[in-house]
Structures are given as structure tokens and as C-alpha cells.
Amino acid sequence: LTVAFAYGMSRVLFPADAFLAVTVPAVVAFQPQISYEAAMVNNDIVSIALYSAILFLMILGIRDRFPYRVCLLLGTSLGLGLLTKSNSLSAIPLIALAVLLSVGWRQVRAWLVRGSLILLPAAVLAAPWYLFLYRTYGNLDGLDQIAALQSYWNKPAGTFFGMLLSWDFIVMRFKETWGEFGWRRIHLTSTLNWIIALPMLVAFAGLIRYLIVAGVARLTDRDEPSPRLERWQWLGVGMLVLTCIVAYLAIIQFGTRFALTQARYFFPVVNAAALLLLFGLRTLIPRAYHAYAQGAVFASGVLLNLFLFTQYIIPHFISL
């Protein structure tokens, strides 16, 4: 489902772009930690799928100005997400902002109606669970109880700004995103981490370059670089950027209380991160070479998974 929503979101936001339609779902499918999580029976992969549905419906809503049907589906996905894992709470302000900016903050009746259609199914689905939490534990998240039971992890990993500005913190989150399998027992080599990181840095640079150049061109009425985005597409890209920022800041915020903060709390927004990075990469590749680049991205994902599982994961568990 996560891969399907990755494809759907790519087609909605960039309907004529074959490069993104192929590469975004491929990168999500072959992201090692996502495929690793998908092989388990737990709520993490369900949470990732439901958050992916929320992002897909949010982008669809931005394009179509949140028709009632999309609002109801979005509220249902949000409610199921809240039942599955509390990290879906971070989607609430994102959805609210997307509705306001898409419909127009002055259109009070329009966004109130749409907000109600989103909130109602979400509340109907999630309220019984949160009522149970409050009646049982006296709070809505159970973190006090977790702190009491897991006393060895209940110390802070650092201060908020200390972690935000810490290079070591950033590097560790990257390592956890692509390796550190088995609760940080299977470590990738520094060379392999750099092989993974360099294309991502290039793609990120391409994204930043495009956003700056195209943004300045749009504000000054100059010709925008290809691909030229419509207003709603700018809003969609902006919301995906904000989604990734919020998810990363949530990791840091959790770390101000628990030392066990980790990159997997970012995985629910994998579709947003993949689409943004591959859009950045796409802006650096001439159109004539897109087909070759698609094949290279797909093949790289397959080879990386085969290498990790045959050289790291399977040998580790065989040796136990």
C-alpha cells in the first residue's frame, strides 16, 4: 500500500512526469528499512501505510481544493492512523494548513465544512481509544508509563537545539535510515554509507537549487526553469517539505525525553522524502536521459537490497 500511494502521489502532483512515476515507488519499495519493516508483523508498517494514504489524499485535496469525498477519506485515514500509532498526530496541523491554503483562509464557511468532514470520521474512529488511554493511565499518550517501565531509556538524548545542531545526531539518524538493523546491531561500513549518501546529497542539492531558482523567477515574473509548476503544485511541494521538517523535529522532540529516539519515527513520511529527493534529481538530469536514469535508480535499489541482505542481515542472523 505504501508503494501504491507513492505512485499515486507522484502521478497526482506531477501527472506528466514518467521519471517520478517510476522512480519514487521504486525507491520506496527498495528502501532497505521499509522492506525490512514490511517483513515484520507490527504496527510500524501499518502506520507507514496509513500516513502514506494521508499524504496522498492531502496532495489530491490540494489539487482539487478538497472535495467532500476526499475530506471524508482523509478523515478516515487519519482516524485509522491515530488508532495505529500516535505519530499520526503530526498530520493534523499539516492537514489543517493544507485546507486553509488551498481553499483560502478567508473562505471561512468552506474550510469549516471541510475541516468538520475530516475531523468527524477521525474522531469517531480514534476517540474511544484515547478515552480508554485517559481513563486507564490518566494521559493520552502513555509516555509517563513508558518512562517508568523503561527507566534505562527515560533520560534525554540531549537538548532540542543541541540535537538539532548536532552533526553526530544527524549522522546517526542517517545510519539508522539505511542500516543499523536488528536494533542497531548490524552496522554498515563507512564506505557503504557514503555510497548511499552521495547520490542523496546530489538530489538534495538539485531540489534546493530548483526551489531557489524557480521561486525567485516566480516572484520576479521571470521565466521559470523546467518543470514549470502551477500554484497548487507549489503548495503541494511546500507541504511535503513541511511534512519532512515536522517529522524530523518530532524525532528531536521525542529525544528531549527519551534517549531511544530513532530514525524509524521518520519512516511514515518516506513517500514525501522520496518524491522530493527524486524531483531534485530529476531537475539535474536532461530529459533525453530520463529513461536511462529510471533504469539506474531501479537497478540500484534492487542491488542495494540484495547486497545488504546477503552480506549483512542474513549472515548476522545465521551466526546467532
VMD Tcl script that draws the C-alpha trace (Angstrom):
set ca {
  {0.00 0.00 0.00}
  {2.82 2.40 0.81}
  {4.33 1.83 -2.64}
  {0.93 2.25 -4.31}
  {0.38 5.56 -2.52}
  {3.89 6.66 -3.52}
  {2.98 6.05 -7.15}
  {-0.40 7.73 -6.75}
  {1.04 10.82 -5.09}
  {3.67 11.16 -7.82}
  {1.01 10.93 -10.54}
  {-1.24 13.45 -8.82}
  {1.44 16.05 -8.13}
  {3.36 15.55 -11.40}
  {0.85 13.88 -13.77}
  {3.00 14.04 -16.90}
  {6.31 13.00 -15.33}
  {7.19 9.39 -16.15}
  {10.55 9.64 -14.37}
  {8.95 10.29 -10.99}
  {6.14 7.79 -11.61}
  {8.76 5.04 -11.96}
  {11.49 6.08 -9.55}
  {9.50 7.25 -6.50}
  {7.63 3.96 -5.88}
  {10.81 2.03 -6.76}
  {12.89 3.88 -4.16}
  {10.18 3.43 -1.53}
  {9.81 -0.27 -2.33}
  {13.55 -0.91 -2.19}
  {14.38 1.36 0.74}
  {16.03 -1.27 2.96}
  {14.43 -0.31 6.25}
  {10.96 -0.10 4.68}
  {11.29 -3.56 3.13}
  {12.75 -4.79 6.44}
  {9.77 -3.38 8.36}
  {7.34 -4.82 5.82}
  {8.63 -8.31 6.60}
  {7.53 -7.96 10.23}
  {4.12 -8.22 11.85}
  {3.80 -4.99 13.82}
  {2.07 -1.63 13.79}
  {5.03 0.28 12.31}
  {4.47 -0.75 8.69}
  {0.70 -0.20 9.08}
  {1.40 3.28 10.42}
  {3.67 3.98 7.44}
  {0.96 2.85 5.00}
  {-1.75 4.94 6.67}
  {0.43 8.06 6.82}
  {1.20 7.48 3.13}
  {-2.55 7.44 2.48}
  {-2.91 10.70 4.40}
  {-0.20 12.36 2.30}
  {-1.69 11.07 -0.96}
  {-5.15 12.36 -0.05}
  {-3.70 15.67 1.13}
  {-2.00 16.23 -2.24}
  {-5.16 15.12 -4.05}
  {-7.13 17.57 -1.91}
  {-4.74 20.40 -2.70}
  {-5.16 19.75 -6.42}
  {-8.96 19.57 -6.29}
  {-9.49 22.05 -3.42}
  {-10.57 19.33 -1.01}
  {-13.87 17.96 -2.33}
  {-16.11 16.42 0.32}
  {-15.33 12.85 -0.71}
  {-11.60 13.42 -0.28}
  {-12.20 15.07 3.10}
  {-14.12 12.04 4.36}
  {-11.45 9.63 3.11}
  {-8.75 11.81 4.64}
  {-10.54 11.84 7.98}
  {-10.97 8.07 7.88}
  {-7.28 7.55 7.11}
  {-6.33 9.95 9.89}
  {-8.57 8.15 12.38}
  {-7.11 4.77 11.47}
  {-3.63 6.26 11.70}
  {-4.31 7.59 15.19}
  {-5.52 4.15 16.23}
  {-2.38 2.55 14.85}
  {0.30 4.87 16.21}
  {0.28 8.30 17.79}
  {2.81 9.74 15.32}
  {-0.18 10.39 13.04}
  {-0.94 13.32 15.37}
  {1.68 15.29 13.45}
  {-0.56 15.10 10.36}
  {-3.35 17.13 11.98}
  {-1.72 20.60 11.72}
  {-0.41 19.72 8.25}
  {-3.90 18.84 7.03}
  {-5.37 21.97 8.61}
  {-2.76 24.18 6.93}
  {-3.24 22.47 3.57}
  {-7.01 23.05 3.71}
  {-6.61 26.70 4.71}
  {-4.08 27.47 1.98}
  {-5.92 25.50 -0.70}
  {-9.45 26.74 -0.03}
  {-8.43 30.19 1.17}
  {-8.34 31.32 4.79}
  {-10.97 33.99 4.09}
  {-13.44 31.33 2.92}
  {-14.42 30.56 6.50}
  {-17.51 28.51 5.72}
  {-15.69 26.43 3.11}
  {-12.80 25.41 5.35}
  {-15.03 24.91 8.38}
  {-17.19 22.46 6.44}
  {-14.17 20.63 5.06}
  {-12.48 20.60 8.44}
  {-15.59 19.11 10.01}
  {-15.78 16.39 7.35}
  {-12.16 15.47 8.11}
  {-12.48 15.72 11.88}
  {-15.73 13.77 12.25}
  {-14.62 10.33 10.97}
  {-11.20 10.78 12.60}
  {-12.82 11.49 15.97}
  {-15.36 8.66 15.67}
  {-12.58 6.16 14.98}
  {-9.92 7.43 17.40}
  {-11.87 8.90 20.33}
  {-12.72 5.57 22.02}
  {-9.05 4.60 22.10}
  {-7.89 7.91 23.55}
  {-10.73 7.87 26.06}
  {-9.53 4.43 27.14}
  {-5.97 5.74 27.49}
  {-7.08 8.66 29.61}
  {-9.31 6.58 31.87}
  {-6.66 3.89 32.29}
  {-3.44 5.89 32.53}
  {-4.54 9.46 33.20}
  {-3.00 10.77 29.98}
  {-3.41 10.45 26.22}
  {-0.04 9.01 25.24}
  {1.15 6.61 27.93}
  {4.62 8.15 27.89}
  {4.72 8.50 31.66}
  {4.15 4.76 31.97}
  {6.80 4.01 29.34}
  {9.25 6.19 31.24}
  {8.53 4.25 34.42}
  {8.84 0.81 32.79}
  {11.88 1.57 30.63}
  {13.87 3.52 33.17}
  {17.15 2.89 31.33}
  {15.86 4.91 28.34}
  {13.99 7.70 30.13}
  {16.88 10.13 30.18}
  {17.03 12.82 27.48}
  {19.26 12.29 24.46}
  {20.11 15.99 24.69}
  {18.53 19.41 24.44}
  {16.29 20.28 21.49}
  {18.70 22.73 19.87}
  {21.66 20.60 20.88}
  {20.31 17.68 18.84}
  {19.09 19.96 16.05}
  {22.60 21.34 15.54}
  {24.50 18.13 16.30}
  {26.31 16.59 13.33}
  {26.66 13.31 15.20}
  {22.89 13.21 15.78}
  {22.23 13.77 12.07}
  {24.75 11.11 11.02}
  {23.27 8.55 13.40}
  {19.76 9.17 12.07}
  {21.09 8.64 8.53}
  {22.77 5.38 9.56}
  {19.52 4.19 11.16}
  {17.60 5.07 8.00}
  {19.70 2.81 5.79}
  {21.23 0.32 8.21}
  {21.62 -0.38 11.92}
  {19.29 -3.37 11.54}
  {18.31 -5.52 14.50}
  {18.12 -2.64 16.98}
  {21.48 -1.14 16.00}
  {23.30 -4.47 15.93}
  {24.08 -4.65 12.20}
  {26.31 -1.74 11.20}
  {27.11 -0.72 7.64}
  {30.66 0.28 6.76}
  {31.54 3.94 6.40}
  {32.26 3.39 2.70}
  {28.81 1.93 2.06}
  {27.15 4.75 3.98}
  {28.93 7.28 1.78}
  {27.96 5.38 -1.39}
  {24.34 5.76 -0.29}
  {24.71 9.33 0.94}
  {26.40 10.92 -2.07}
  {23.51 10.46 -4.57}
  {21.11 11.71 -1.91}
  {23.23 14.83 -1.34}
  {23.28 15.48 -5.08}
  {19.50 15.07 -5.26}
  {19.01 17.34 -2.24}
  {21.24 19.98 -3.83}
  {19.16 19.73 -7.00}
  {15.96 20.24 -5.02}
  {17.31 23.29 -3.17}
  {18.68 24.75 -6.41}
  {15.36 24.33 -8.19}
  {13.29 25.77 -5.35}
  {15.52 28.84 -5.11}
  {15.82 29.50 -8.85}
  {12.16 28.75 -9.65}
  {10.93 30.59 -6.57}
  {12.88 33.75 -7.40}
  {11.75 33.54 -11.03}
  {8.12 33.23 -9.98}
  {8.33 36.16 -7.58}
  {10.03 38.39 -10.17}
  {7.84 37.34 -13.14}
  {10.74 35.75 -14.99}
  {10.69 32.52 -16.96}
  {10.73 29.59 -14.55}
  {13.01 26.61 -15.13}
  {11.54 23.31 -16.26}
  {9.34 21.83 -14.97}
  {7.15 24.89 -14.53}
  {4.84 24.36 -11.57}
  {1.31 25.63 -11.15}
  {0.30 27.35 -7.91}
  {-1.29 24.21 -6.48}
  {1.84 22.21 -7.29}
  {3.97 24.73 -5.42}
  {1.62 24.34 -2.48}
  {1.88 20.55 -2.72}
  {5.68 20.60 -2.83}
  {5.75 23.08 0.04}
  {3.50 20.87 2.17}
  {5.73 17.85 1.51}
  {8.79 19.86 2.56}
  {6.97 20.95 5.71}
  {5.90 17.35 6.36}
  {9.52 16.18 6.33}
  {10.60 19.04 8.58}
  {7.84 18.32 11.11}
  {8.69 14.60 11.13}
  {12.36 15.28 11.78}
  {11.62 17.82 14.51}
  {9.33 15.24 16.12}
  {12.31 12.86 16.37}
  {14.26 15.58 18.14}
  {11.37 16.46 20.44}
  {10.99 12.81 21.46}
  {14.70 12.76 22.18}
  {14.36 15.55 24.73}
  {12.68 12.96 26.95}
  {13.85 9.55 25.75}
  {17.37 8.61 24.69}
  {15.92 5.95 22.37}
  {14.74 8.44 19.77}
  {15.48 6.98 16.34}
  {15.09 7.41 12.60}
  {12.20 4.96 12.22}
  {9.89 7.66 13.59}
  {10.58 9.43 10.28}
  {9.59 6.44 8.13}
  {5.87 7.35 7.88}
  {6.85 10.28 5.64}
  {9.11 8.17 3.40}
  {6.91 8.90 0.36}
  {7.28 12.65 0.86}
  {11.06 12.41 1.26}
  {11.42 10.12 -1.75}
  {9.33 12.34 -4.01}
  {11.22 15.49 -3.02}
  {14.67 13.95 -3.45}
  {13.84 12.35 -6.79}
  {12.27 15.58 -8.00}
  {15.55 17.28 -7.13}
  {17.48 14.59 -9.01}
  {15.12 14.88 -11.98}
  {15.88 18.60 -12.35}
  {19.58 17.80 -12.80}
  {19.13 15.15 -15.50}
  {18.45 16.19 -19.12}
  {15.11 14.88 -20.36}
  {16.81 12.77 -23.04}
  {18.46 10.69 -20.30}
  {15.44 10.20 -18.04}
  {14.75 6.68 -19.28}
  {18.33 5.61 -18.54}
  {18.20 7.28 -15.13}
  {14.95 5.45 -14.31}
  {16.62 2.13 -15.01}
  {19.67 3.11 -12.97}
  {17.59 4.11 -9.95}
  {15.52 0.91 -10.11}
  {18.57 -1.33 -10.54}
  {20.42 0.43 -7.72}
  {17.55 -0.25 -5.33}
  {17.47 -3.93 -6.22}
  {21.23 -4.34 -5.94}
  {21.41 -2.47 -2.63}
  {18.79 -4.74 -1.08}
  {20.45 -7.89 -2.38}
  {23.81 -6.72 -1.09}
  {22.53 -5.75 2.35}
  {20.56 -8.93 2.90}
  {23.24 -11.30 1.60}
  {26.28 -9.54 3.07}
  {24.89 -8.12 6.32}
  {21.46 -9.24 7.51}
  {21.31 -12.95 6.65}
  {24.92 -13.67 7.77}
  {24.23 -11.88 11.07}
  {21.21 -13.99 11.92}
  {22.85 -17.22 10.75}
  {25.74 -16.54 13.12}
  {23.48 -16.19 16.17}
}
mol new
graphics top color blue
foreach p $ca { graphics top sphere $p radius 0.5 }
foreach p [lrange $ca 0 end-1] q [lrange $ca 1 end] { graphics top cylinder $p $q radius 0.2 }
display resetview
